[in-house]
Structure formats: C-alpha cells, structure tokens
Amino acid sequence: MICYEIGMYVRIEEMEGDRAPMPKPLASGFVTEHAYRVLGMFSPSETSDAYLILSNERDELWFICNRHLRTAGIIEKGPLRLPLEKVQAGDT
C-alpha cells in the first residue's frame, strides 16, 4: 500500500545521464520555477521506483519518476501549481 501526504508539493530536479528514467519532466511541460501538487502515486511491481501523478504547465497529467522530484512543501488546500518561491517561503 502506498500512502502520501495530502497537499504535498514537489519541485523538479531532473536526473541527468543515461540512467535517468523516462519521461524527463523538463521535456514534458514542467518547469523548475514551480512546485507541483502531487495528485496520486503509482508503483509498478517490476521496479522500486514510484511515479507521482502531476499536472504540467499544459494541464496534461504525467507519471513522473520520484528520482526527478524533491519535496517542496505541504499546503492542505492549494492550486495545482505554485511559484516555487511561494512554497519555500511559506506564503500560502
């Protein structure tokens, strides 16, 4: 069973190199200046990675590997995207 914190926001820190999991978020409509609300999570049985469901800048839903993501903060009731500096400063 996978549980995650409701209202958790993550920031993009794309992993580089040949071993970086696909899709790469910066090539998939995400930006480093925003924090993204985690909408769900999926962990396929064939890997130890988890894929977080995020909405990109084009309002598309993507499954992004946890290795590309870092925790930005927790906001109980917030929008899909926030400028990263607002989350880090606690201005919500």
Contacts in CASP RR format, 6 or more apart in sequence:
PFRMAT RR
TARGET T0000
AUTHOR 0000-0000-0000
METHOD contacts of the structure
MODEL  1
MICYEIGMYVRIEEMEGDRAPMPKPLASGFVTEHAYRVLGMFSPSETSDA
YLILSNERDELWFICNRHLRTAGIIEKGPLRLPLEKVQAGDT
2 41 0 8 1.000
2 43 0 8 1.000
2 50 0 8 1.000
4 38 0 8 1.000
4 40 0 8 1.000
4 41 0 8 1.000
4 52 0 8 1.000
5 38 0 8 1.000
5 74 0 8 1.000
6 76 0 8 1.000
7 37 0 8 1.000
7 38 0 8 1.000
7 74 0 8 1.000
7 75 0 8 1.000
7 76 0 8 1.000
7 77 0 8 1.000
7 78 0 8 1.000
8 37 0 8 1.000
8 38 0 8 1.000
8 71 0 8 1.000
8 73 0 8 1.000
8 74 0 8 1.000
9 35 0 8 1.000
9 36 0 8 1.000
9 37 0 8 1.000
9 38 0 8 1.000
9 71 0 8 1.000
9 72 0 8 1.000
9 73 0 8 1.000
9 74 0 8 1.000
9 75 0 8 1.000
9 82 0 8 1.000
9 87 0 8 1.000
10 35 0 8 1.000
10 36 0 8 1.000
10 38 0 8 1.000
10 52 0 8 1.000
10 54 0 8 1.000
10 69 0 8 1.000
10 70 0 8 1.000
10 71 0 8 1.000
10 72 0 8 1.000
11 32 0 8 1.000
11 34 0 8 1.000
11 35 0 8 1.000
11 36 0 8 1.000
11 69 0 8 1.000
11 70 0 8 1.000
11 71 0 8 1.000
11 72 0 8 1.000
11 84 0 8 1.000
11 87 0 8 1.000
12 25 0 8 1.000
12 26 0 8 1.000
12 30 0 8 1.000
12 31 0 8 1.000
12 32 0 8 1.000
12 34 0 8 1.000
12 36 0 8 1.000
12 68 0 8 1.000
12 69 0 8 1.000
13 32 0 8 1.000
13 68 0 8 1.000
13 69 0 8 1.000
13 70 0 8 1.000
14 20 0 8 1.000
14 24 0 8 1.000
14 25 0 8 1.000
14 26 0 8 1.000
14 68 0 8 1.000
15 21 0 8 1.000
15 65 0 8 1.000
15 67 0 8 1.000
15 68 0 8 1.000
20 67 0 8 1.000
20 68 0 8 1.000
21 49 0 8 1.000
21 65 0 8 1.000
21 67 0 8 1.000
21 68 0 8 1.000
23 62 0 8 1.000
23 63 0 8 1.000
23 64 0 8 1.000
24 68 0 8 1.000
25 54 0 8 1.000
25 56 0 8 1.000
25 62 0 8 1.000
25 64 0 8 1.000
25 68 0 8 1.000
25 69 0 8 1.000
26 32 0 8 1.000
28 56 0 8 1.000
28 60 0 8 1.000
28 62 0 8 1.000
28 64 0 8 1.000
29 56 0 8 1.000
29 57 0 8 1.000
29 58 0 8 1.000
29 60 0 8 1.000
30 36 0 8 1.000
30 54 0 8 1.000
30 56 0 8 1.000
30 57 0 8 1.000
30 62 0 8 1.000
30 64 0 8 1.000
31 57 0 8 1.000
32 84 0 8 1.000
33 83 0 8 1.000
33 84 0 8 1.000
34 57 0 8 1.000
34 81 0 8 1.000
34 82 0 8 1.000
34 83 0 8 1.000
34 84 0 8 1.000
35 72 0 8 1.000
35 73 0 8 1.000
35 81 0 8 1.000
35 82 0 8 1.000
35 83 0 8 1.000
35 84 0 8 1.000
35 86 0 8 1.000
35 87 0 8 1.000
35 88 0 8 1.000
36 54 0 8 1.000
36 55 0 8 1.000
36 56 0 8 1.000
36 80 0 8 1.000
36 81 0 8 1.000
37 54 0 8 1.000
37 55 0 8 1.000
37 75 0 8 1.000
37 78 0 8 1.000
37 79 0 8 1.000
37 80 0 8 1.000
37 81 0 8 1.000
38 52 0 8 1.000
38 53 0 8 1.000
38 54 0 8 1.000
39 52 0 8 1.000
39 53 0 8 1.000
39 54 0 8 1.000
39 55 0 8 1.000
39 61 0 8 1.000
39 80 0 8 1.000
40 52 0 8 1.000
40 53 0 8 1.000
41 50 0 8 1.000
41 51 0 8 1.000
41 52 0 8 1.000
41 53 0 8 1.000
42 50 0 8 1.000
42 51 0 8 1.000
42 53 0 8 1.000
42 63 0 8 1.000
43 49 0 8 1.000
43 50 0 8 1.000
43 51 0 8 1.000
44 51 0 8 1.000
49 65 0 8 1.000
49 66 0 8 1.000
49 67 0 8 1.000
50 65 0 8 1.000
50 66 0 8 1.000
51 63 0 8 1.000
51 64 0 8 1.000
51 65 0 8 1.000
51 66 0 8 1.000
52 63 0 8 1.000
52 64 0 8 1.000
52 66 0 8 1.000
52 69 0 8 1.000
53 61 0 8 1.000
53 62 0 8 1.000
53 63 0 8 1.000
54 61 0 8 1.000
54 62 0 8 1.000
54 64 0 8 1.000
55 61 0 8 1.000
55 62 0 8 1.000
55 80 0 8 1.000
55 81 0 8 1.000
56 62 0 8 1.000
57 81 0 8 1.000
59 80 0 8 1.000
72 84 0 8 1.000
72 87 0 8 1.000
72 88 0 8 1.000
73 87 0 8 1.000
73 88 0 8 1.000
75 82 0 8 1.000
75 87 0 8 1.000
75 92 0 8 1.000
78 92 0 8 1.000
82 92 0 8 1.000
86 92 0 8 1.000
END
